[in-house]
Amino acid sequence: MIPLPGQPKIVEEQGNRAIFEIEGLWPGYGHTIANAIRRVLLSSLEGAVITSVKIEGAPHEFTTLPGILEDVIELTLNLKQVRFRMHGAGPFTASISQKGDREIRAGDIRVPSQLEIVNPDQYIAAITDRKASLTMELVVERGVGYQPGEARRREKVEIGTIALDAAFSPIQLVNFEVENMRVGDRTDYNRIRFHIETDGSISPRDAFSAAAKILQDQFTALAGGLVDEATKPESDDSAERDATAGGDGEEESFEEQVLKKKVEDLELSTRTLNALANAAIKNVGALARKTEKKLRGVEGLGDKGIIEIKKALGNLGLTLKQ
């Protein structure tokens, strides 16, 4: 019988960052379990973000606002960085209404009692004219994974409403290392060390526990016994499900959605975005397929830009090609 591992333990915790260790894993199980937990952490935990915005004086995202330093695209990129803790099902409506020469930050958002702003210092925009104003209505929703704004644009949205790409995951970073350890006379058992960073809406320990619980529930369902469908005639219900699903088409996975994400949606400087655009690198997948050496050959992309790109990919659980 394969022995069970030891209980996970926190070896370091500081704010939204923590390091966990799991010891005594059967040889080869380290990568098996670590990969499963990492994928669930990145794809399956709930988070709350702004999913749409209506800006007074901006009928669409390709608009500039008088007296506002940022154009609407830059403004929406900043709004996507605001994180919430939600009490209740939602969605909920929040708003911003500011006037005069000043900076606007997440703490200036007026929210209902069911919402808490996790990062109130997050910069949103700057009003550069004391006579100018900025008024916005925001919709905050809870969800999992990544949902492109295009999916909501295909639905019926009110005229003047700008749908935002929504990265719901509260996990900012998750990496792991697997090393061998001694158990009895054997030296090939595994130890996993997880490095987890969240956005502050959930603690690393709660995030780890939630991911483990999701996997536990999934495997419990699988361990409940097999249903012998091989000898059963196909029912009308199953035929109908196949027809509804449209044959063998499958829903895009979380990773596929992330790889299709536009580079403009990453937290990159204008200089870096321009360099990538000139090199015809349009989405995250194309960027992640580049080696650091190839990126250094892109005109206008220096050391600072490479660091920006590595950090942005790391936030999505990706790296440059080795």
C-alpha positions as a Markdown table, in Angstrom:
| # | Residue | x | y | z |
|---|---|---|---|---|
| 1 | Met | 0.0 | 0.0 | 0.0 |
| 2 | Ile | 1.3 | 3.5 | -0.9 |
| 3 | Pro | 1.8 | 5.5 | 2.3 |
| 4 | Leu | 0.1 | 8.8 | 2.8 |
| 5 | Pro | 2.2 | 12.1 | 3.0 |
| 6 | Gly | 2.5 | 14.2 | 6.1 |
| 7 | Gln | 0.2 | 17.1 | 6.7 |
| 8 | Pro | 1.0 | 20.3 | 4.9 |
| 9 | Lys | 2.8 | 22.9 | 7.1 |
| 10 | Ile | 3.5 | 26.6 | 6.8 |
| 11 | Val | 7.2 | 27.3 | 7.1 |
| 12 | Glu | 7.0 | 31.0 | 6.3 |
| 13 | Glu | 4.2 | 33.5 | 6.2 |
| 14 | Gln | 4.4 | 37.3 | 5.5 |
| 15 | Gly | 1.2 | 39.2 | 4.5 |
| 16 | Asn | -0.1 | 37.8 | 1.3 |
| 17 | Arg | 2.8 | 35.5 | 0.8 |
| 18 | Ala | 3.5 | 32.1 | 2.3 |
| 19 | Ile | 5.7 | 29.0 | 1.8 |
| 20 | Phe | 4.1 | 25.5 | 2.4 |
| 21 | Glu | 5.8 | 22.2 | 2.7 |
| 22 | Ile | 4.4 | 18.6 | 2.2 |
| 23 | Glu | 6.8 | 15.8 | 3.2 |
| 24 | Gly | 6.8 | 12.1 | 2.9 |
| 25 | Leu | 5.3 | 11.7 | -0.6 |
| 26 | Trp | 5.8 | 8.4 | -2.4 |
| 27 | Pro | 8.5 | 8.6 | -5.0 |
| 28 | Gly | 7.2 | 10.4 | -8.1 |
| 29 | Tyr | 4.1 | 11.7 | -6.4 |
| 30 | Gly | 5.7 | 15.1 | -5.7 |
| 31 | His | 5.2 | 16.5 | -9.3 |
| 32 | Thr | 1.9 | 14.7 | -9.7 |
| 33 | Ile | 0.3 | 16.3 | -6.6 |
| 34 | Ala | 2.1 | 19.7 | -7.0 |
| 35 | Asn | 1.0 | 20.2 | -10.6 |
| 36 | Ala | -2.6 | 19.4 | -9.7 |
| 37 | Ile | -2.7 | 21.8 | -6.7 |
| 38 | Arg | -1.0 | 24.6 | -8.8 |
| 39 | Arg | -3.4 | 24.3 | -11.7 |
| 40 | Val | -6.4 | 24.4 | -9.3 |
| 41 | Leu | -5.0 | 27.4 | -7.5 |
| 42 | Leu | -4.6 | 29.3 | -10.7 |
| 43 | Ser | -7.8 | 28.3 | -12.4 |
| 44 | Ser | -10.5 | 27.4 | -9.9 |
| 45 | Leu | -10.6 | 29.8 | -6.9 |
| 46 | Glu | -13.2 | 32.5 | -6.8 |
| 47 | Gly | -12.4 | 36.1 | -6.9 |
| 48 | Ala | -14.2 | 39.4 | -7.3 |
| 49 | Val | -13.3 | 42.1 | -9.9 |
| 50 | Ile | -14.8 | 44.9 | -12.0 |
| 51 | Thr | -16.4 | 43.3 | -15.1 |
| 52 | Ser | -17.9 | 46.4 | -16.8 |
| 53 | Val | -17.8 | 50.2 | -16.5 |
| 54 | Lys | -19.9 | 53.1 | -17.8 |
| 55 | Ile | -17.9 | 56.3 | -18.0 |
| 56 | Glu | -19.6 | 59.6 | -18.3 |
| 57 | Gly | -18.6 | 61.2 | -21.6 |
| 58 | Ala | -17.1 | 58.0 | -23.0 |
| 59 | Pro | -19.4 | 56.0 | -25.3 |
| 60 | His | -16.7 | 53.4 | -26.1 |
| 61 | Glu | -13.1 | 52.5 | -25.0 |
| 62 | Phe | -11.4 | 54.3 | -27.8 |
| 63 | Thr | -12.1 | 57.7 | -26.2 |
| 64 | Thr | -10.1 | 60.4 | -24.6 |
| 65 | Leu | -11.6 | 62.5 | -21.7 |
| 66 | Pro | -10.9 | 66.2 | -21.4 |
| 67 | Gly | -8.9 | 67.0 | -18.3 |
| 68 | Ile | -8.0 | 63.3 | -17.6 |
| 69 | Leu | -4.4 | 62.2 | -17.9 |
| 70 | Glu | -5.2 | 58.7 | -19.1 |
| 71 | Asp | -7.2 | 57.7 | -22.1 |
| 72 | Val | -10.1 | 55.2 | -21.6 |
| 73 | Ile | -8.0 | 52.2 | -22.5 |
| 74 | Glu | -5.4 | 53.0 | -19.8 |
| 75 | Leu | -8.1 | 53.8 | -17.3 |
| 76 | Thr | -9.8 | 50.4 | -17.8 |
| 77 | Leu | -6.4 | 48.6 | -17.5 |
| 78 | Asn | -6.1 | 50.3 | -14.1 |
| 79 | Leu | -9.6 | 49.4 | -13.1 |
| 80 | Lys | -8.9 | 45.7 | -13.8 |
| 81 | Gln | -6.2 | 45.8 | -11.1 |
| 82 | Val | -8.7 | 46.7 | -8.3 |
| 83 | Arg | -9.5 | 43.7 | -6.1 |
| 84 | Phe | -12.5 | 43.1 | -3.9 |
| 85 | Arg | -13.7 | 40.9 | -1.1 |
| 86 | Met | -17.3 | 40.2 | -1.7 |
| 87 | His | -20.0 | 39.2 | 0.9 |
| 88 | Gly | -23.0 | 37.9 | -1.0 |
| 89 | Ala | -23.7 | 36.5 | -4.4 |
| 90 | Gly | -23.6 | 39.8 | -6.4 |
| 91 | Pro | -23.2 | 41.3 | -8.9 |
| 92 | Phe | -22.9 | 44.7 | -7.1 |
| 93 | Thr | -22.7 | 48.2 | -8.4 |
| 94 | Ala | -20.0 | 50.7 | -7.3 |
| 95 | Ser | -19.2 | 54.2 | -8.4 |
| 96 | Ile | -16.6 | 57.0 | -8.7 |
| 97 | Ser | -17.4 | 60.7 | -8.8 |
| 98 | Gln | -14.5 | 63.0 | -8.4 |
| 99 | Lys | -13.7 | 66.6 | -9.5 |
| 100 | Gly | -10.7 | 68.9 | -9.5 |
| 101 | Asp | -7.0 | 68.5 | -9.9 |
| 102 | Arg | -6.2 | 65.2 | -8.1 |
| 103 | Glu | -5.3 | 61.6 | -8.3 |
| 104 | Ile | -8.1 | 58.9 | -8.1 |
| 105 | Arg | -7.3 | 55.7 | -6.4 |
| 106 | Ala | -9.3 | 52.5 | -5.6 |
| 107 | Gly | -10.1 | 53.9 | -2.1 |
| 108 | Asp | -12.2 | 56.6 | -3.8 |
| 109 | Ile | -14.6 | 54.0 | -5.1 |
| 110 | Arg | -18.0 | 54.2 | -3.4 |
| 111 | Val | -19.0 | 50.6 | -2.6 |
| 112 | Pro | -22.1 | 49.0 | -1.0 |
| 113 | Ser | -21.7 | 47.2 | 2.3 |
| 114 | Gln | -21.3 | 43.8 | 0.6 |
| 115 | Leu | -18.0 | 44.9 | -1.0 |
| 116 | Glu | -14.5 | 45.6 | 0.5 |
| 117 | Ile | -11.7 | 47.1 | -1.5 |
| 118 | Val | -8.6 | 45.0 | -0.9 |
| 119 | Asn | -6.0 | 47.4 | -2.5 |
| 120 | Pro | -7.3 | 50.9 | -1.8 |
| 121 | Asp | -4.0 | 52.5 | -3.0 |
| 122 | Gln | -4.3 | 51.1 | -6.5 |
| 123 | Tyr | -4.0 | 54.0 | -8.9 |
| 124 | Ile | -6.9 | 54.6 | -11.3 |
| 125 | Ala | -6.5 | 58.0 | -13.0 |
| 126 | Ala | -5.4 | 61.6 | -12.6 |
| 127 | Ile | -7.6 | 64.7 | -13.1 |
| 128 | Thr | -5.3 | 67.4 | -14.5 |
| 129 | Asp | -7.8 | 70.3 | -14.7 |
| 130 | Arg | -9.5 | 71.7 | -11.6 |
| 131 | Lys | -12.7 | 72.2 | -13.6 |
| 132 | Ala | -12.7 | 68.6 | -15.0 |
| 133 | Ser | -14.5 | 65.7 | -13.4 |
| 134 | Leu | -14.6 | 61.9 | -13.7 |
| 135 | Thr | -17.8 | 59.9 | -13.1 |
| 136 | Met | -18.0 | 56.1 | -13.5 |
| 137 | Glu | -20.4 | 53.3 | -12.7 |
| 138 | Leu | -18.8 | 50.0 | -12.0 |
| 139 | Val | -20.2 | 46.5 | -11.9 |
| 140 | Val | -18.3 | 44.0 | -9.6 |
| 141 | Glu | -18.9 | 40.3 | -10.0 |
| 142 | Arg | -17.6 | 37.1 | -8.5 |
| 143 | Gly | -16.2 | 34.3 | -10.8 |
| 144 | Val | -13.5 | 31.8 | -11.4 |
| 145 | Gly | -10.7 | 31.7 | -14.1 |
| 146 | Tyr | -10.4 | 34.2 | -16.9 |
| 147 | Gln | -13.4 | 35.6 | -18.8 |
| 148 | Pro | -12.6 | 37.8 | -21.8 |
| 149 | Gly | -14.7 | 40.9 | -22.2 |
| 150 | Glu | -15.6 | 39.8 | -25.7 |
| 151 | Ala | -17.8 | 37.1 | -24.2 |
| 152 | Arg | -19.9 | 39.7 | -22.4 |
| 153 | Arg | -19.9 | 42.0 | -25.5 |
| 154 | Arg | -21.8 | 39.3 | -27.3 |
| 155 | Glu | -24.5 | 39.4 | -24.7 |
| 156 | Lys | -26.9 | 42.3 | -24.5 |
| 157 | Val | -25.1 | 45.1 | -22.8 |
| 158 | Glu | -26.4 | 48.6 | -22.3 |
| 159 | Ile | -25.2 | 51.3 | -24.8 |
| 160 | Gly | -22.1 | 53.0 | -23.4 |
| 161 | Thr | -21.1 | 50.1 | -21.2 |
| 162 | Ile | -17.5 | 48.9 | -21.6 |
| 163 | Ala | -17.1 | 45.2 | -20.9 |
| 164 | Leu | -13.7 | 44.3 | -19.3 |
| 165 | Asp | -11.6 | 41.2 | -19.4 |
| 166 | Ala | -11.9 | 39.6 | -16.0 |
| 167 | Ala | -9.1 | 37.7 | -14.3 |
| 168 | Phe | -11.0 | 36.5 | -11.3 |
| 169 | Ser | -8.2 | 34.3 | -9.8 |
| 170 | Pro | -7.0 | 35.8 | -6.4 |
| 171 | Ile | -3.7 | 34.0 | -6.9 |
| 172 | Gln | -0.9 | 36.4 | -8.0 |
| 173 | Leu | 1.9 | 33.8 | -8.0 |
| 174 | Val | 2.3 | 30.1 | -7.3 |
| 175 | Asn | 5.5 | 28.1 | -7.8 |
| 176 | Phe | 6.7 | 24.8 | -6.4 |
| 177 | Glu | 9.9 | 22.8 | -6.0 |
| 178 | Val | 10.2 | 19.1 | -5.6 |
| 179 | Glu | 13.2 | 17.5 | -3.9 |
| 180 | Asn | 14.1 | 14.1 | -2.6 |
| 181 | Met | 14.1 | 13.3 | 1.2 |
| 182 | Arg | 14.8 | 10.3 | 3.4 |
| 183 | Val | 12.0 | 8.2 | 4.8 |
| 184 | Gly | 13.4 | 5.2 | 6.7 |
| 185 | Asp | 16.0 | 3.5 | 4.5 |
| 186 | Arg | 14.8 | 5.1 | 1.3 |
| 187 | Thr | 16.1 | 8.5 | 0.0 |
| 188 | Asp | 13.8 | 8.9 | -3.0 |
| 189 | Tyr | 10.7 | 10.1 | -1.2 |
| 190 | Asn | 9.5 | 13.5 | -2.3 |
| 191 | Arg | 9.1 | 16.9 | -0.5 |
| 192 | Ile | 7.1 | 19.7 | -2.1 |
| 193 | Arg | 7.7 | 23.3 | -1.3 |
| 194 | Phe | 5.0 | 25.7 | -2.5 |
| 195 | His | 5.4 | 29.5 | -2.8 |
| 196 | Ile | 2.0 | 31.2 | -2.9 |
| 197 | Glu | 1.1 | 34.9 | -3.2 |
| 198 | Thr | -2.5 | 36.1 | -3.2 |
| 199 | Asp | -4.1 | 39.5 | -4.0 |
| 200 | Gly | -5.2 | 39.9 | -0.4 |
| 201 | Ser | -8.8 | 38.9 | -0.8 |
| 202 | Ile | -7.9 | 35.5 | 0.5 |
| 203 | Ser | -5.0 | 34.4 | 2.7 |
| 204 | Pro | -2.4 | 31.9 | 1.2 |
| 205 | Arg | -3.4 | 29.3 | 3.8 |
| 206 | Asp | -7.1 | 29.6 | 2.9 |
| 207 | Ala | -6.3 | 29.4 | -0.8 |
| 208 | Phe | -4.2 | 26.3 | -0.3 |
| 209 | Ser | -7.0 | 24.6 | 1.7 |
| 210 | Ala | -9.6 | 25.6 | -0.9 |
| 211 | Ala | -7.6 | 24.1 | -3.7 |
| 212 | Ala | -7.0 | 20.9 | -1.8 |
| 213 | Lys | -10.7 | 20.6 | -1.0 |
| 214 | Ile | -11.6 | 21.1 | -4.7 |
| 215 | Leu | -9.3 | 18.2 | -5.6 |
| 216 | Gln | -10.6 | 16.1 | -2.8 |
| 217 | Asp | -14.2 | 16.6 | -3.9 |
| 218 | Gln | -13.3 | 15.7 | -7.5 |
| 219 | Phe | -11.5 | 12.5 | -6.6 |
| 220 | Thr | -14.2 | 11.5 | -4.1 |
| 221 | Ala | -16.7 | 11.6 | -7.0 |
| 222 | Leu | -14.4 | 9.4 | -9.1 |
| 223 | Ala | -13.9 | 6.9 | -6.3 |
| 224 | Gly | -17.7 | 6.4 | -5.8 |
| 225 | Gly | -17.7 | 3.5 | -8.2 |
| 226 | Leu | -18.0 | 3.0 | -12.0 |
| 227 | Val | -21.1 | 3.1 | -14.0 |
| 228 | Asp | -21.2 | 0.5 | -16.8 |
| 229 | Glu | -22.3 | 2.5 | -19.8 |
| 230 | Ala | -20.7 | 0.1 | -22.3 |
| 231 | Thr | -23.7 | -2.3 | -22.2 |
| 232 | Lys | -26.4 | 0.3 | -21.9 |
| 233 | Pro | -28.2 | 1.6 | -25.0 |
| 234 | Glu | -27.8 | 5.3 | -25.6 |
| 235 | Ser | -30.6 | 7.2 | -24.0 |
| 236 | Asp | -32.5 | 10.0 | -25.5 |
| 237 | Asp | -31.1 | 12.3 | -22.8 |
| 238 | Ser | -27.5 | 11.5 | -23.7 |
| 239 | Ala | -28.1 | 11.9 | -27.4 |
| 240 | Glu | -29.7 | 15.3 | -26.7 |
| 241 | Arg | -26.7 | 16.3 | -24.6 |
| 242 | Asp | -24.4 | 15.4 | -27.5 |
| 243 | Ala | -26.5 | 17.5 | -29.9 |
| 244 | Thr | -26.6 | 20.4 | -27.5 |
| 245 | Ala | -22.8 | 20.3 | -27.0 |
| 246 | Gly | -22.3 | 20.4 | -30.8 |
| 247 | Gly | -20.6 | 17.1 | -31.3 |
| 248 | Asp | -17.0 | 16.8 | -30.0 |
| 249 | Gly | -16.4 | 20.5 | -29.4 |
| 250 | Glu | -15.0 | 21.3 | -26.0 |
| 251 | Glu | -15.0 | 24.5 | -24.0 |
| 252 | Glu | -11.7 | 26.3 | -23.9 |
| 253 | Ser | -9.6 | 25.5 | -20.9 |
| 254 | Phe | -8.4 | 28.2 | -18.5 |
| 255 | Glu | -4.9 | 28.0 | -19.9 |
| 256 | Glu | -6.1 | 28.3 | -23.5 |
| 257 | Gln | -8.0 | 31.5 | -22.5 |
| 258 | Val | -4.9 | 32.9 | -20.9 |
| 259 | Leu | -2.7 | 32.2 | -23.9 |
| 260 | Lys | -5.2 | 34.1 | -26.1 |
| 261 | Lys | -5.1 | 37.1 | -23.9 |
| 262 | Lys | -3.8 | 40.3 | -25.6 |
| 263 | Val | -0.5 | 41.7 | -24.6 |
| 264 | Glu | -2.2 | 45.1 | -24.1 |
| 265 | Asp | -4.0 | 43.6 | -21.2 |
| 266 | Leu | -0.8 | 42.9 | -19.3 |
| 267 | Glu | 0.8 | 45.3 | -16.9 |
| 268 | Leu | 3.4 | 46.5 | -19.3 |
| 269 | Ser | 4.8 | 50.0 | -20.0 |
| 270 | Thr | 3.8 | 51.8 | -23.3 |
| 271 | Arg | 7.4 | 51.5 | -24.5 |
| 272 | Thr | 7.4 | 47.7 | -24.0 |
| 273 | Leu | 3.9 | 47.4 | -25.6 |
| 274 | Asn | 5.1 | 49.4 | -28.7 |
| 275 | Ala | 8.2 | 47.2 | -29.1 |
| 276 | Leu | 6.0 | 44.0 | -28.9 |
| 277 | Ala | 3.5 | 45.5 | -31.4 |
| 278 | Asn | 6.3 | 46.3 | -33.9 |
| 279 | Ala | 7.6 | 42.7 | -33.5 |
| 280 | Ala | 4.0 | 41.4 | -34.3 |
| 281 | Ile | 3.7 | 39.8 | -30.8 |
| 282 | Lys | 0.0 | 40.2 | -30.2 |
| 283 | Asn | -1.0 | 37.7 | -27.5 |
| 284 | Val | 0.3 | 36.0 | -24.4 |
| 285 | Gly | 0.8 | 32.7 | -26.2 |
| 286 | Ala | 3.1 | 34.2 | -28.8 |
| 287 | Leu | 5.0 | 36.0 | -26.0 |
| 288 | Ala | 5.5 | 32.9 | -23.9 |
| 289 | Arg | 6.9 | 31.0 | -26.9 |
| 290 | Lys | 9.8 | 33.5 | -27.2 |
| 291 | Thr | 13.1 | 32.9 | -25.5 |
| 292 | Glu | 14.8 | 35.7 | -23.6 |
| 293 | Lys | 17.5 | 35.7 | -26.2 |
| 294 | Lys | 15.0 | 36.3 | -29.0 |
| 295 | Leu | 13.2 | 39.0 | -27.0 |
| 296 | Arg | 16.6 | 40.8 | -26.6 |
| 297 | Gly | 16.7 | 41.0 | -30.4 |
| 298 | Val | 13.4 | 43.0 | -30.5 |
| 299 | Glu | 14.1 | 46.6 | -31.3 |
| 300 | Gly | 13.2 | 49.0 | -28.4 |
| 301 | Leu | 13.1 | 46.2 | -25.8 |
| 302 | Gly | 15.8 | 46.5 | -23.1 |
| 303 | Asp | 16.5 | 44.9 | -19.8 |
| 304 | Lys | 13.7 | 46.8 | -18.1 |
| 305 | Gly | 11.2 | 45.6 | -20.6 |
| 306 | Ile | 12.4 | 41.9 | -20.3 |
| 307 | Ile | 11.9 | 42.2 | -16.5 |
| 308 | Glu | 8.4 | 43.6 | -17.0 |
| 309 | Ile | 7.5 | 40.8 | -19.3 |
| 310 | Lys | 8.8 | 38.1 | -17.0 |
| 311 | Lys | 6.8 | 39.5 | -14.1 |
| 312 | Ala | 3.6 | 39.8 | -16.1 |
| 313 | Leu | 4.0 | 36.2 | -17.4 |
| 314 | Gly | 4.8 | 35.0 | -13.8 |
| 315 | Asn | 1.5 | 36.5 | -12.6 |
| 316 | Leu | -0.3 | 34.3 | -15.1 |
| 317 | Gly | 1.7 | 31.2 | -14.0 |
| 318 | Leu | 3.8 | 31.3 | -17.2 |
| 319 | Thr | 7.5 | 31.8 | -18.2 |
| 320 | Leu | 9.5 | 32.6 | -21.3 |
| 321 | Lys | 10.5 | 29.6 | -23.4 |
| 322 | Gln | 13.8 | 28.1 | -22.0 |
